[in-house]
Amino acid sequence: MRTIIFRTFAPYIAALMVLFSIFVLLRGHNEPGGGFIGGLIAASALAIYGIACGVEGVRRAIGVHPMTLAGIGLLLAAAAGLLSAFTGQAYMTSQWAVVHIFGTDVDLSTPMFFDIGVYLVVVGAFGSIALALEERESD
Protein backbone atom coordinates (compact mmCIF):
# COMPACT_ATOMS: atom_id res chain seq x y z
CA MET A 1 0.00 0.00 0.00
CA ARG A 2 3.04 2.26 0.03
CA THR A 3 2.79 3.42 -3.56
CA ILE A 4 4.55 6.58 -4.63
CA ILE A 5 1.22 8.36 -5.10
CA PHE A 6 0.00 7.47 -1.61
CA ARG A 7 3.33 8.43 -0.01
CA THR A 8 3.23 11.76 -1.85
CA PHE A 9 -0.32 12.73 -0.96
CA ALA A 10 -0.61 11.23 2.54
CA PRO A 11 1.13 14.14 4.34
CA TYR A 12 -1.23 16.63 2.70
CA ILE A 13 -4.30 14.52 3.45
CA ALA A 14 -3.17 14.06 7.06
CA ALA A 15 -2.59 17.81 7.47
CA LEU A 16 -6.05 18.60 6.11
CA MET A 17 -7.58 16.00 8.40
CA VAL A 18 -5.85 17.52 11.45
CA LEU A 19 -7.09 20.99 10.47
CA PHE A 20 -10.61 19.63 10.04
CA SER A 21 -10.37 17.86 13.41
CA ILE A 22 -9.50 21.16 15.08
CA PHE A 23 -12.46 22.78 13.33
CA VAL A 24 -14.77 20.02 14.61
CA LEU A 25 -13.27 20.34 18.09
CA LEU A 26 -13.87 24.09 18.30
CA ARG A 27 -17.36 24.09 16.84
CA GLY A 28 -18.50 21.33 19.19
CA HIS A 29 -20.00 23.71 21.74
CA ASN A 30 -22.78 25.06 19.57
CA GLU A 31 -23.13 22.44 16.83
CA PRO A 32 -22.39 18.72 16.44
CA GLY A 33 -18.78 17.86 17.06
CA GLY A 34 -16.45 18.22 19.98
CA GLY A 35 -13.37 16.67 21.47
CA PHE A 36 -14.17 13.02 20.89
CA ILE A 37 -15.09 13.26 17.22
CA GLY A 38 -12.26 15.70 16.52
CA GLY A 39 -9.83 13.36 18.24
CA LEU A 40 -10.99 10.42 16.15
CA ILE A 41 -10.42 12.41 12.97
CA ALA A 42 -6.92 13.41 14.12
CA ALA A 43 -6.08 9.83 15.13
CA SER A 44 -7.23 8.68 11.68
CA ALA A 45 -4.86 11.23 10.17
CA LEU A 46 -2.01 9.74 12.22
CA ALA A 47 -2.96 6.27 11.03
CA ILE A 48 -2.98 7.34 7.37
CA TYR A 49 0.35 9.07 7.78
CA GLY A 50 1.71 5.98 9.54
CA ILE A 51 0.62 3.67 6.74
CA ALA A 52 2.26 5.90 4.16
CA CYS A 53 5.45 6.98 5.93
CA GLY A 54 5.96 4.40 8.66
CA VAL A 55 5.74 4.55 12.42
CA GLU A 56 9.01 6.43 12.86
CA GLY A 57 7.76 9.17 10.55
CA VAL A 58 4.68 9.62 12.72
CA ARG A 59 6.72 9.66 15.91
CA ARG A 60 8.97 12.36 14.44
CA ALA A 61 5.95 14.35 13.27
CA ILE A 62 4.15 14.45 16.63
CA GLY A 63 7.33 14.83 18.68
CA VAL A 64 6.06 13.08 21.84
CA HIS A 65 4.79 9.62 22.67
CA PRO A 66 1.04 9.38 22.01
CA MET A 67 0.34 8.21 25.57
CA THR A 68 2.01 11.39 26.83
CA LEU A 69 -0.62 13.31 24.86
CA ALA A 70 -3.31 11.19 26.50
CA GLY A 71 -1.93 11.91 29.96
CA ILE A 72 -1.74 15.64 29.32
CA GLY A 73 -5.30 15.58 28.01
CA LEU A 74 -6.54 13.72 31.06
CA LEU A 75 -4.89 16.25 33.37
CA LEU A 76 -6.36 19.14 31.37
CA ALA A 77 -9.87 17.67 31.45
CA ALA A 78 -9.67 17.06 35.20
CA ALA A 79 -8.25 20.52 35.83
CA ALA A 80 -11.10 22.08 33.86
CA GLY A 81 -13.52 20.50 36.30
CA LEU A 82 -11.54 21.52 39.35
CA LEU A 83 -11.71 25.24 38.54
CA SER A 84 -15.31 25.33 39.74
CA ALA A 85 -14.23 24.11 43.19
CA PHE A 86 -12.41 27.41 43.75
CA THR A 87 -15.68 29.28 43.34
CA GLY A 88 -17.59 27.02 45.73
CA GLN A 89 -19.66 25.38 42.99
CA ALA A 90 -20.11 21.73 42.11
CA TYR A 91 -17.42 19.85 40.17
CA MET A 92 -17.61 20.48 36.40
CA THR A 93 -19.76 23.60 36.71
CA SER A 94 -18.96 25.83 33.73
CA GLN A 95 -16.77 28.84 34.34
CA TRP A 96 -16.36 31.65 31.82
CA ALA A 97 -13.79 34.40 31.40
CA VAL A 98 -13.43 37.14 28.82
CA VAL A 99 -9.88 37.89 27.71
CA HIS A 100 -8.97 40.91 25.59
CA ILE A 101 -6.49 39.91 22.88
CA PHE A 102 -5.41 42.45 20.28
CA GLY A 103 -8.54 44.52 20.89
CA THR A 104 -10.87 41.55 20.51
CA ASP A 105 -12.90 39.90 23.27
CA VAL A 106 -12.24 36.16 23.43
CA ASP A 107 -14.56 34.04 25.57
CA LEU A 108 -12.74 31.23 27.40
CA SER A 109 -14.66 28.51 29.16
CA THR A 110 -13.96 25.38 31.13
CA PRO A 111 -16.07 23.25 28.73
CA MET A 112 -13.67 24.26 25.95
CA PHE A 113 -10.66 23.16 28.01
CA PHE A 114 -12.48 19.92 28.87
CA ASP A 115 -13.10 19.28 25.15
CA ILE A 116 -9.44 19.97 24.36
CA GLY A 117 -8.49 17.46 27.08
CA VAL A 118 -10.83 14.84 25.61
CA TYR A 119 -9.37 15.57 22.16
CA LEU A 120 -5.84 14.93 23.43
CA VAL A 121 -6.89 11.75 25.26
CA VAL A 122 -8.53 10.34 22.14
CA VAL A 123 -5.64 11.31 19.85
CA GLY A 124 -3.13 9.83 22.28
CA ALA A 125 -4.97 6.60 22.98
CA PHE A 126 -6.12 5.80 19.46
CA GLY A 127 -2.86 7.07 17.97
CA SER A 128 -0.94 4.74 20.25
CA ILE A 129 -3.14 1.82 19.25
CA ALA A 130 -2.77 2.61 15.55
CA LEU A 131 1.02 2.92 15.84
CA ALA A 132 1.26 -0.35 17.78
CA LEU A 133 -0.78 -2.15 15.13
CA GLU A 134 1.34 -0.64 12.34
CA GLU A 135 4.56 -1.67 14.12
CA ARG A 136 3.25 -5.19 14.55
CA GLU A 137 2.24 -5.43 10.89
CA SER A 138 5.60 -4.17 9.62
CA ASP A 139 7.56 -6.81 11.61
C-alpha positions, 0 to 999 in steps of 0.5 A: 500500500506504500505506492509513490502516489499514496506516499506523496499525498498522505502528508497533505491529506493528514494535514487537512484532516488535522485541520478539520479535526481542530475545526470540529473540536472548536465548533463542538459547543454550539453544533455537532462535534467536539473533542471526541469526534475531533480526536478520532479524525486526528487519530485517523490522520495519524494512522494514514500518515503511519501507513504511508510513511511508517511509524518512525515518521509519525513519531517524528511528526508528533514529537512526543509519545502518544500516551504522553498526549493522552496523559496531558489531556486527562490532566487538562480535562480534570483541571477544567472541572476543578476550577469550579471548586475554587468558586464554591460550585459543584465539580464540572460547573462551567466557568467563563472568562473574557480575555482581551487579545489584540482589541478583541474579546475572546470568551474562554470557558472550562467546557472548551478546556475539557473538550481539548483534554478529551481531544488529546486523550482520544488522539493519544490513545487511538494514535498509540493503538494505531502505531502499535498495530502498524509496528506489529504489521511491519515486523 
